[in-house]
Amino acid sequence: MNIIIFGPPGAGKGTQSKFIAKKYNLVQLSTGELLRKEIDNKTELGLKISTIINSGELVSDKIVSKLIEKFISNNTYKQRLIFDGYPRNIDQAVNLDKLLKDNNQNLDIVLKLSVSLETILRRILERKNQEKRKDDNEEIAIKRYKTYEKSTEPVLKYYQKSKLLNVVNGESSIMQISDEISGLIDSIKGWQ
Ligand code: AMP
């Protein structure tokens, strides 16, 4: 089972990915977390991308593609990935299709967490106190939301065409959202 989880910043992608990974023995592949790790470790790449991330823009497709390629081509993770934060634009979606195909894999389901801007801002400010992410402040959060609307929302149409897209109400409680997602995953034929 390969899953994509979409949603604006603060929608709960990370929380839900961790839940699905545990319940279905899958692997969470968060491009945001991988990028933040590079910044924390002060690698050459980390130094290059920190300004971009902290301005709410997207890092280049080439950089992120390299990160996910390592996972897709690793046999241990074959058909066991949850893409959390990738793809974020149409070119990345096309690239993902190609990488999966080249590695004899496919997508089983695309989940979109639907959340209002008001809820996003509230959650991001709450998260700032817990996780201390530099890009979690109101100004950058709005910028990240705009980037999502401009670059990422069009990707949903791409998956609507392939009938893989399922919209989940991201406004409900963490448990309710997890239950709804489990129901969708369990309903996939041939799975388990
Ligand atoms: P996230 O943790 O998913 O909210 O991502 C944090 C930040 O990392 C984003 O605002 C982007 O700057 C960067 N990022 C994460 N995933 C991608 C991606 N697929 N393409 C480009 N930039 C990304």
Boltz pocket constraint, residues with backbone or C-beta under 6 A from the ligand:
constraints:
  - pocket:
      binder: B
      contacts: [[A, 9], [A, 31], [A, 32], [A, 33], [A, 35], [A, 52], [A, 53], [A, 54], [A, 56], [A, 57], [A, 58], [A, 59], [A, 60], [A, 61], [A, 64], [A, 84], [A, 85], [A, 86], [A, 87], [A, 88], [A, 92], [A, 144]]
      max_distance: 6.0
